[in-house]
Amino acid sequence: MKASHIRKLIKPIDIAYSEMFSGQVYRIGKGAVSVRNHSGEALHTVIGVHGYLENHCYFTQTYDAPTTELILLTCSNYHIPVNGVTPEDAGWQSEIDELAGTVAYDAELLIQAMEILPSSDHIRVHGHSRGGAVILEAARRRPDLFRNVELLLEAPALPQGRTHALVSMMLEPVSHGMWPWLIRLINSAPSSVYGQTFFGRMNPRKKTLLSKLFSSTRDQLTIVRNLEDVLDWMEKTPTDIYRNVSHGIFLIPGTDRILDKTAMLESARACPTMTIQETDAPSHFIALDDQSLIPALDHPSGSQDGGQCGTV
């Protein structure tokens, strides 16, 4: 990317959304990880990796049981969406030798969180959209950490995947110099103009989180770098990356106008160790459409936390 374009895109973006949070928030390099307080010994651990232009609040209402240890990644150069707690530098962090804003950098964030923070033996790593790519990249780099870990990849960006035709058509004519103008245009337009097309039917939670998408990063450069990098990752990453995956579920929406569902399914079928769960979710945002479509966590005692998984 040209230096002149980078200068136009490094303008800071003010944080526009946060929620009350009870727990610890650790800064790691250009990112962060938040550990929510839970009562008593954790029966299981969920690590959430948010998608493109989202934040960790995507997961907070899906996993609200008091015995669930919830660990939430904030990807590099994203705002930490918390009130009520002051982030602290993680004393156990190590330097990340990758470019911030890339799948590779955020995979290293996830690796550091997984090495140190989980306290239960039952671990689920739940990634939405771009978060799926981050998780698979982390597994490629540290397969030992994922040996007994369940993956839940929700509407994920996968190797050999691609964007939906509508998104590709919109992105094709956009040059680097156009991004500042395009971002201002999107932020000034009511979400109803584009929301129904790309986000599907709205509900209060979905509207609250998705209306602030273009204010989730610390600068406009991260918006562009995230997008270009994940597209490059999907194109260049072979499906043999799945050999690092122990078990889990691909959770596929009924309708997806962000990523190409056909390519997503074709890639997922190349993974011999995970199951494919197709749902009737009307959009790319399955957890926000219907929490009951998120597969339940099995407790050691046999009881369950979360909803039952819906199928079609």
C-alpha positions as CSV (number, residue, x, y, z in Angstrom):
1,M,0.0,0.0,0.0
2,K,1.3,3.4,-0.9
3,A,2.5,5.7,1.9
4,S,0.2,8.5,0.7
5,H,-2.8,6.1,1.1
6,I,-1.6,5.0,4.5
7,R,-1.4,8.6,5.7
8,K,-5.0,9.1,4.7
9,L,-6.1,6.0,6.5
10,I,-4.3,6.4,9.9
11,K,-6.8,9.0,11.1
12,P,-8.0,7.8,14.6
13,I,-11.5,6.5,15.0
14,D,-13.2,7.2,18.4
15,I,-14.8,4.3,20.2
16,A,-18.5,4.3,19.7
17,Y,-19.7,1.2,21.6
18,S,-18.8,-0.6,24.9
19,E,-20.6,-2.6,27.6
20,M,-20.1,-3.0,31.3
21,F,-17.7,-5.8,32.0
22,S,-16.7,-7.6,35.2
23,G,-13.3,-9.3,35.0
24,Q,-9.8,-8.7,33.9
25,V,-8.7,-7.1,30.7
26,Y,-5.1,-7.7,29.5
27,R,-3.4,-5.7,26.8
28,I,-1.2,-7.9,24.6
29,G,0.8,-6.0,22.0
30,K,-1.7,-4.2,19.7
31,G,-4.6,-6.3,20.9
32,A,-6.2,-7.5,24.2
33,V,-7.9,-10.4,25.9
34,S,-10.7,-10.1,28.5
35,V,-11.5,-12.7,31.1
36,R,-15.0,-12.5,32.5
37,N,-15.6,-13.2,36.2
38,H,-17.4,-16.5,36.9
39,S,-18.7,-18.0,40.1
40,G,-16.9,-21.1,41.4
41,E,-14.8,-23.6,39.4
42,A,-15.3,-23.3,35.7
43,L,-17.0,-26.4,34.1
44,H,-15.8,-25.3,30.7
45,T,-13.9,-22.5,29.0
46,V,-15.1,-20.6,25.9
47,I,-12.6,-18.4,23.9
48,G,-14.4,-16.1,21.5
49,V,-12.7,-14.6,18.5
50,H,-14.8,-11.9,16.9
51,G,-15.2,-11.2,13.2
52,Y,-14.4,-8.4,10.8
53,L,-15.4,-5.0,12.3
54,E,-17.1,-6.7,15.2
55,N,-16.1,-6.7,18.9
56,H,-16.1,-9.3,21.7
57,C,-19.6,-8.3,22.8
58,Y,-20.8,-10.6,19.9
59,F,-20.3,-13.5,22.4
60,T,-21.3,-12.2,25.8
61,Q,-25.0,-13.0,25.7
62,T,-24.5,-16.4,24.1
63,Y,-22.4,-17.7,27.0
64,D,-23.8,-16.3,30.2
65,A,-23.8,-19.3,32.5
66,P,-22.1,-18.6,35.9
67,T,-19.8,-21.7,35.5
68,T,-18.6,-20.7,32.0
69,E,-15.2,-19.2,31.9
70,L,-15.5,-16.7,29.0
71,I,-12.2,-15.4,27.5
72,L,-12.7,-12.8,24.7
73,L,-10.1,-11.7,22.2
74,T,-9.9,-8.1,21.0
75,C,-8.1,-8.3,17.6
76,S,-5.2,-6.0,16.9
77,N,-5.9,-2.3,16.5
78,Y,-9.5,-2.7,17.6
79,H,-11.1,-0.8,20.5
80,I,-11.5,-2.8,23.7
81,P,-15.3,-2.6,24.3
82,V,-15.5,-2.5,28.1
83,N,-16.7,-0.2,30.8
84,G,-16.0,-0.6,34.5
85,V,-12.5,-2.1,34.3
86,T,-9.1,-0.7,33.5
87,P,-7.0,-2.7,31.0
88,E,-3.6,-3.7,32.3
89,D,-0.5,-4.9,30.4
90,A,-0.2,-8.7,30.5
91,G,3.0,-9.5,32.4
92,W,3.2,-12.8,30.6
93,Q,3.0,-11.6,27.0
94,S,5.7,-12.1,24.4
95,E,6.4,-9.9,21.4
96,I,4.5,-10.6,18.2
97,D,6.6,-10.4,15.1
98,E,3.7,-10.0,12.6
99,L,2.0,-7.0,11.0
100,A,-0.9,-5.7,13.2
101,G,-4.3,-6.0,11.5
102,T,-3.5,-9.4,9.9
103,V,-4.8,-12.9,10.5
104,A,-1.3,-13.9,11.5
105,Y,-1.0,-11.2,14.2
106,D,-4.3,-12.1,15.7
107,A,-3.5,-15.8,15.6
108,E,-0.5,-15.1,17.8
109,L,-2.8,-13.2,20.2
110,L,-5.0,-16.2,20.4
111,I,-2.0,-18.5,21.0
112,Q,-0.8,-16.5,23.9
113,A,-4.3,-16.4,25.5
114,M,-4.6,-20.2,25.1
115,E,-1.2,-20.9,26.6
116,I,-2.0,-19.0,29.8
117,L,-5.6,-18.3,30.6
118,P,-7.9,-21.4,30.4
119,S,-8.6,-23.0,33.8
120,S,-10.9,-25.9,32.7
121,D,-10.2,-29.1,30.8
122,H,-13.1,-28.6,28.4
123,I,-12.2,-25.8,26.0
124,R,-14.3,-24.4,23.1
125,V,-12.8,-21.8,20.7
126,H,-15.7,-20.0,19.0
127,G,-14.8,-17.9,16.0
128,H,-17.2,-15.9,13.9
129,S,-16.4,-15.0,10.2
130,R,-12.8,-13.7,10.1
131,G,-12.4,-15.2,13.6
132,G,-12.6,-18.7,11.9
133,A,-9.5,-17.9,9.9
134,V,-7.7,-16.6,13.0
135,I,-8.4,-19.8,14.8
136,L,-7.3,-22.1,11.9
137,E,-4.1,-20.0,11.5
138,A,-3.4,-20.4,15.2
139,A,-3.9,-24.1,15.0
140,R,-1.5,-24.3,12.1
141,R,1.2,-22.5,14.2
142,R,0.6,-24.3,17.4
143,P,-1.3,-27.6,16.8
144,D,-0.3,-28.9,20.2
145,L,-2.6,-26.3,21.8
146,F,-5.6,-27.5,19.8
147,R,-5.1,-31.2,20.3
148,N,-8.1,-31.6,22.6
149,V,-10.0,-28.4,21.9
150,E,-13.4,-28.1,20.3
151,L,-13.7,-25.6,17.5
152,L,-17.0,-23.8,16.7
153,L,-16.5,-22.0,13.4
154,E,-19.6,-19.9,12.8
155,A,-20.2,-18.6,9.2
156,P,-16.4,-18.8,9.0
157,A,-13.8,-17.4,6.6
158,L,-12.1,-20.6,5.4
159,P,-9.3,-21.7,3.1
160,Q,-10.3,-21.4,-0.5
161,G,-13.3,-19.4,0.6
162,R,-14.5,-16.1,-1.0
163,T,-16.9,-13.2,-0.4
164,H,-20.5,-13.3,-1.6
165,A,-21.0,-12.0,-5.1
166,L,-22.7,-8.8,-3.9
167,V,-19.7,-8.0,-1.6
168,S,-17.2,-8.8,-4.4
169,M,-19.1,-6.5,-6.8
170,M,-19.0,-3.7,-4.3
171,L,-15.3,-4.1,-3.5
172,E,-14.0,-4.5,-7.0
173,P,-13.9,-0.8,-8.0
174,V,-12.7,0.5,-4.6
175,S,-9.1,1.7,-4.7
176,H,-7.1,2.5,-1.5
177,G,-7.6,6.2,-2.1
178,M,-11.4,5.7,-2.1
179,W,-11.6,4.1,1.3
180,P,-11.7,7.2,3.5
181,W,-14.6,8.5,1.3
182,L,-16.4,5.2,1.3
183,I,-16.1,4.8,5.1
184,R,-17.5,8.4,5.6
185,L,-20.4,7.6,3.2
186,I,-21.3,4.3,5.1
187,N,-21.1,6.0,8.5
188,S,-23.4,8.9,7.3
189,A,-26.0,6.6,5.8
190,P,-28.7,5.0,8.0
191,S,-28.0,1.3,8.5
192,S,-31.4,0.5,7.0
193,V,-30.1,1.5,3.6
194,Y,-27.7,-1.5,3.5
195,G,-28.6,-3.5,6.6
196,Q,-31.5,-5.6,5.2
197,T,-29.4,-6.6,2.2
198,F,-26.3,-7.8,4.0
199,F,-27.5,-8.3,7.6
200,G,-30.9,-9.9,7.1
201,R,-33.8,-9.5,9.5
202,M,-32.9,-7.2,12.5
203,N,-33.6,-7.6,16.2
204,P,-32.7,-5.3,19.1
205,R,-29.3,-7.0,19.9
206,K,-28.3,-7.3,16.3
207,K,-29.2,-3.7,15.6
208,T,-27.2,-2.5,18.6
209,L,-24.0,-4.3,17.7
210,L,-24.1,-4.0,13.9
211,S,-24.9,-0.3,13.8
212,K,-21.4,0.5,15.1
213,L,-19.3,-1.7,12.8
214,F,-17.2,1.0,11.2
215,S,-16.3,2.4,14.6
216,S,-14.8,-0.8,16.1
217,T,-11.2,-0.3,14.9
218,R,-8.8,2.3,16.1
219,D,-8.1,3.6,12.6
220,Q,-9.3,3.3,9.1
221,L,-6.1,1.6,8.0
222,T,-7.1,-1.5,10.0
223,I,-10.5,-1.6,8.2
224,V,-8.7,-1.9,4.9
225,R,-5.8,-4.1,6.1
226,N,-8.1,-6.6,7.8
227,L,-10.2,-7.0,4.7
228,E,-7.3,-7.3,2.2
229,D,-5.4,-9.7,4.4
230,V,-8.3,-12.1,5.1
231,L,-9.2,-12.2,1.4
232,D,-5.5,-13.0,0.7
233,W,-5.5,-15.6,3.5
234,M,-8.6,-17.4,2.0
235,E,-7.1,-17.4,-1.5
236,K,-3.6,-18.7,-0.6
237,T,-4.3,-21.1,2.3
238,P,-4.8,-24.7,1.3
239,T,-7.3,-27.0,2.9
240,D,-4.6,-29.2,4.3
241,I,-4.6,-26.7,7.2
242,Y,-7.4,-28.8,8.6
243,R,-5.0,-31.5,9.6
244,N,-4.3,-29.5,12.7
245,V,-7.9,-29.6,13.9
246,S,-9.0,-32.2,16.5
247,H,-12.8,-31.9,16.4
248,G,-15.6,-29.4,16.2
249,I,-18.4,-28.0,14.1
250,F,-18.8,-25.7,11.1
251,L,-22.0,-23.8,11.7
252,I,-23.4,-22.6,8.4
253,P,-26.2,-20.1,8.0
254,G,-29.2,-20.7,5.8
255,T,-28.5,-17.4,4.0
256,D,-25.2,-15.6,3.9
257,R,-24.7,-12.4,1.9
258,I,-21.2,-11.6,3.4
259,L,-19.3,-14.8,2.5
260,D,-20.0,-17.3,-0.3
261,K,-21.9,-20.2,1.3
262,T,-21.1,-22.6,-1.5
263,A,-17.4,-22.0,-1.2
264,M,-17.7,-22.2,2.6
265,L,-19.3,-25.7,2.4
266,E,-16.9,-27.0,-0.2
267,S,-14.0,-26.0,2.0
268,A,-15.6,-27.4,5.2
269,R,-16.1,-30.8,3.4
270,A,-12.3,-31.1,3.0
271,C,-12.0,-31.3,6.8
272,P,-12.3,-35.0,8.0
273,T,-12.4,-34.2,11.7
274,M,-15.2,-31.7,12.0
275,T,-18.9,-31.9,11.4
276,I,-21.0,-29.5,9.3
277,Q,-24.2,-28.1,10.8
278,E,-26.4,-26.2,8.5
279,T,-28.9,-24.0,10.2
280,D,-31.9,-21.9,9.1
281,A,-30.3,-18.7,10.2
282,P,-31.3,-15.9,7.9
283,S,-28.0,-14.1,7.8
284,H,-24.2,-14.3,8.4
285,F,-24.7,-13.5,12.1
286,I,-26.1,-16.8,13.4
287,A,-25.6,-16.1,17.1
288,L,-27.3,-12.8,16.9
289,D,-30.2,-14.2,14.8
290,D,-31.0,-17.0,17.2
291,Q,-28.8,-18.1,20.2
292,S,-30.6,-21.5,20.3
293,L,-28.8,-22.4,17.0
294,I,-25.4,-22.3,18.9
295,P,-24.5,-25.9,19.8
296,A,-24.7,-26.6,23.5
297,L,-21.7,-27.0,25.8
298,D,-21.7,-30.4,27.4
299,H,-21.0,-30.3,31.1
300,P,-18.9,-33.0,32.8
301,S,-22.1,-33.8,34.8
302,G,-24.1,-34.3,31.6
303,S,-26.2,-31.1,31.9
304,Q,-26.0,-28.5,29.2
305,D,-25.4,-24.7,28.9
306,G,-26.8,-22.9,25.9
307,G,-29.4,-23.7,23.4
308,Q,-30.0,-26.8,21.2
309,C,-28.5,-26.7,17.8
310,G,-31.1,-26.2,15.1
311,T,-30.9,-28.0,11.7
312,V,-32.5,-27.9,8.4
